[in-house]
């Protein structure tokens, strides 16, 4: 019943060029604008131990294969620590899909009911509060330090498997890198690799150096020993600053990808001198921050005044980092200054950064009941990573649509890509059982733009004699005689145990 | 219809009651082939040769009938006498890969006097279901082994190229392991009926190409140029689903096949067939909702036999169709099938390619994608798979789908090393419709640069024209035979 530490598959593509150590962050800002009566940072180990808590979580994990069902009930434990008055920091994955959260203080068996105040799945962090803060009033609030130096020693504190009491392990900082965060499956940020043992249950616990928190333990590596990963303080500070206004706004994105300009002929074609400066814009996310400002084939020369080299790296305090590191530290509504070249002509632009919700189709969604529409034995679900991971679609059109959803602006015409995921057995569906796993294109001749739209079309009050459903990759329409809809729905829902014909509730913005 | 191939002649069972040695069986000859295909990923190279030993049926005029599998991609074909004492090099007169039939003949007539002494087989007509036929094998010493098999059923099967189905007998009979058993002639009353294309030792069933198909093949060869079997050129969907039938307005006494696609340039298109038409009958033979018709001899057979098993190119077929609720009749003049954008098979033609500065271009074929292994349908590059599944979205302005298959590391391709499997749209501003237009486009660099446009990130690549030519010359020096091989 221990909460599993998130494990990286090891096959995750190294999507971005490796960056060296990130620059030291801005001076330690008071994360919450904490009140003056905040207890001082603890000076001794015993005080620190008391501020590290055990978090017990009961979960309900949605089953995307039977979206009408309740899903699986389960649970686990993780760690967390006090960072302000009734503010516990932990990992998002510790409290994802939670139905009940209980916090245990060290040396006490009292379980304090808690709830999630903020959760950021894109950087795997969450803040909890307990219903009754009084028992925690005298405890120290742990303070944050900077990114630790390579080879320096750190301590990991938490409640991992192997016993009930607090555990402390030591290790050194082995690597500082820009790596995928496995919780959302799509985001990459700065991570610090340490060789201290991080085990299931350690998740969410603090990593300390000189009695200051330098990271949150969060994931391991399955096929390697002594590799633990922690979320370093620049990422934590960004999260804490983001939620200062009372809600989490997500990371912002430039909405442009680059192609390294190593090739001399390519540089010549783009009218660039052979000086190692400039990276080509490979694609611009439609409707993203750079849309209509940059275009594919432009050459980025600098960002916020920092020259961009031909691999897309910039120099920050003597360290080479990818240019997106500049954007990583910024917030919704912040700007970056770009200098770029188009057809030999130099241009400048100020880009206002925004989050890009459509791209979250590629991130796992947590704590939501799956959306679906049931209609006469057919189940329709919107395509996202949860669905993709559940069904492993083999149809090339579905795979291609998913992969190019943002790049090819599919999100503009289809808020949801609706997939026919299941066909229940019934006299009405005898000959269409093989059509599951295809993408719905039209219903009654109308292009389907979202799951809600599909629902409206399927359950419209006035229907033609035959309802036609056209899917990509099926060479004939699926036909449902409208006269049979009511009876078929009733019959099939009853025999298949489907008690609800649809769930159209939009997922909350902090579900992924 | 069977959709998979049985393993070819893994004969494991020992002797059977029906097998008896026969000395001097008529019309049998051994064929030894050396097969050498081309590398899919490095199309300028050939793979390691393999050998295949089978039998042929000697017909009149020194023509020897065997399967296409015995001659496809061969670099050397040799005829060998039944007793193994004489050989003669042979050449292919005609081959049909889809029907899996081929005719070979000795190259040098003066070396092949021994072939002339073999008594040729006459051809026989069809065998009824439950009728018997003799399947012939040769022992090492030259004795013939006869296995009597019973025709259990008749079906359309594909034996060499997946997806092309031809009338075949399914014959029950227990055969033994013998040399040269890759393809075996089957006779009745000493006359050739068909060619055995596969044998499953587990259930002792063989597939024998039907005499109708052999006769059509031989007739096609006899009139000069070999053309091949005709095709209507439609994709169809069965109409079993009662909801779908009601929607189409098909009554219960009708069968019908729904036309989901009419291939451009096909017989069906010329006849005016349209998507959403329902095919009701062929030359007065109604087809049922699963596509079967009542064959006078064999019972229920799939409708494609009415085209492929009964007609030749140039023949016409009268189609009764249902369109918008009304029945009407159209006549289609049958043509050879249209060349698809992405060929299903390539044999005896070396794959085309072009190398520029180390960038390798090829045109897409199904064998290229299948080379990604058993799981190719999920492992092959997604963009190319999508083109195979949805060719209609790629056909405009193209005869073939030209793609950038890989990048060989050269000084000209610095920074391009990880680009692969991208569909090419334009080169030097010219739209690319096939390998020839690609070669032509590369003759026209602009300002000393080649501009290559592809359909995915980074969308455009540049090569220095002078440098890439120099690099190409170095590739030749390092062992590449040619920089390009274009279609003839």
Interface residues (C-beta under 8 A of the other chain):
Chain A: X257 X259 X260 X261 X262 X263 X264 X265 X266 X268 X269 X280 X282 X283 X296 X297 X394 X396 X397 X399 X400 X403 X428 X430 X431 X432 X466 X468 X473 X475 X476 X477 X479 X480 X481
Chain B: X235 X237 X238 X240 X241 X243 X244 X246 X247 X258 X260 X261 X377 X378 X382 X383 X385 X386 X388 X389 X390 X412 X413 X414 X415 X416 X449 X451 X457 X458 X459 X460 X461 X462 X463 X464 X467
